[in-house]
Amino acid sequence: MDLPPLTKREQIRESAFSTVWSEQLNDAFKNIAPYYDRGNQVASLGCWNWFLRTFMSMIELQPKQRVLDVCAGTNAIGIALLKREPTLEVHAIDRSTDMQEVGRQRAEALGFHINSVIADVHTLPFPDNHFDVVTLQFASRHLKIAHMFGEINRVLKPGGHFYHCDMLRPSNKVVEKVYYAYLRLCLSGTGLLFRSSPAVLNLIQYFIDALEIFYSTEELSILLEEQGYCDVTAKAMLSGMLGCHRVRKPIPEGINKTAEESARYPQNGPRDDALPPTS
Ligand SMILES: C[S@@+](CC[C@H](N)C(=O)[O-])C[C@H]1O[C@@H](n2cnc3c(N)ncnc32)[C@H](O)[C@@H]1O
């Protein structure tokens, strides 16, 4: 498939998928919620925890920071963050009450509290410059992602970090073909195993179509820079089938940095310790 240039990609994604995003996805996640976590373990052939560990290894935390997990689903990220740093103030936002209810029970069973907001994430109901850290995992294929990156930038404090992880489009054509064939097989398989509703089974083709026109790891880095982030660090996994990004909201010139920020970011350029992209 010949991909449209980056400047047109968002427009094309939106016109191709806006009906699925606004009318069909929420019904699918209502059905998926009770088996979402087990389904992911099966579909990833047991690699799910490795994906989570890899993403978490990129995330830097300080005690008592205020964190927002966007499209939080069953709170996999919020719980992993609180296990690492129990003093965090964690907020979750997701449109699905069913996914968040599973997430609330999971967090509560471990003695954690996560503040939950049920809403469409395209307009984040939070003030500007509010969060130290924002995370977004496994949902951006279903979002107007350039707009979303801008909205996340708005709610991040200057100097705050945004961490992103998702299934991405591999740059290598052979890997891409194998990936889609595998996805088709495993989505049908998990659909059968967990007796998914027609609302889910009807979206199998969408899941592949959405990925086919989505961004590669390198393209997502460009998109993040275009939305005003700096210090973009990318890590590709499984030949680009998955990618994680760590970026920072720049501190405007003239704003006093804390001593720690000054030591770490003498200017808003790339950090010396930024991880090189890997594949
Ligand atoms: C694949 S799940 C990912 C959940 C979680 N981040 C994780 O890593 O397991 C995608 C989540 O995105 C949510 N979602 C998709 N589009 C959304 C939107 N426009 N607004 C709010 N939530 C949305 C769904 O309800 C679902 O819980």
PDBQT file of the ligand as one rigid body, heavy atoms in Angstrom, charges set to zero:
ROOT
HETATM    1  C1  LIG A 301      -6.544  -1.237  23.785  1.00  0.00    +0.000 C 
HETATM    2  S1  LIG A 301      -7.184  -0.401  25.167  1.00  0.00    +0.000 S 
HETATM    3  C2  LIG A 301      -5.708   0.144  25.986  1.00  0.00    +0.000 C 
HETATM    4  C3  LIG A 301      -5.894   0.238  27.480  1.00  0.00    +0.000 C 
HETATM    5  C4  LIG A 301      -4.626   0.521  28.286  1.00  0.00    +0.000 C 
HETATM    6  N1  LIG A 301      -4.021   1.785  27.930  1.00  0.00    +0.000 N 
HETATM    7  C5  LIG A 301      -3.621  -0.595  28.175  1.00  0.00    +0.000 C 
HETATM    8  O1  LIG A 301      -2.475  -0.312  27.856  1.00  0.00    +0.000 OA
HETATM    9  O2  LIG A 301      -3.955  -1.744  28.435  1.00  0.00    +0.000 OA
HETATM   10  C6  LIG A 301      -7.768   1.091  24.418  1.00  0.00    +0.000 C 
HETATM   11  C7  LIG A 301      -8.567   1.946  25.388  1.00  0.00    +0.000 C 
HETATM   12  O3  LIG A 301      -8.763   3.210  24.757  1.00  0.00    +0.000 OA
HETATM   13  C8  LIG A 301     -10.058   3.670  25.092  1.00  0.00    +0.000 C 
HETATM   14  N2  LIG A 301     -10.466   4.670  24.090  1.00  0.00    +0.000 N 
HETATM   15  C9  LIG A 301     -10.442   4.551  22.728  1.00  0.00    +0.000 A 
HETATM   16  N3  LIG A 301     -10.855   5.695  22.157  1.00  0.00    +0.000 NA
HETATM   17  C10 LIG A 301     -11.131   6.555  23.161  1.00  0.00    +0.000 A 
HETATM   18  C11 LIG A 301     -11.590   7.907  23.218  1.00  0.00    +0.000 A 
HETATM   19  N4  LIG A 301     -11.854   8.608  22.102  1.00  0.00    +0.000 N 
HETATM   20  N5  LIG A 301     -11.750   8.490  24.428  1.00  0.00    +0.000 NA
HETATM   21  C12 LIG A 301     -11.503   7.797  25.569  1.00  0.00    +0.000 A 
HETATM   22  N6  LIG A 301     -11.069   6.518  25.591  1.00  0.00    +0.000 NA
HETATM   23  C13 LIG A 301     -10.889   5.903  24.403  1.00  0.00    +0.000 A 
HETATM   24  C14 LIG A 301     -10.916   2.420  25.091  1.00  0.00    +0.000 C 
HETATM   25  O4  LIG A 301     -12.099   2.599  25.823  1.00  0.00    +0.000 OA
HETATM   26  C15 LIG A 301      -9.956   1.397  25.701  1.00  0.00    +0.000 C 
HETATM   27  O5  LIG A 301     -10.119   1.294  27.086  1.00  0.00    +0.000 OA
ENDROOT
TORSDOF 0
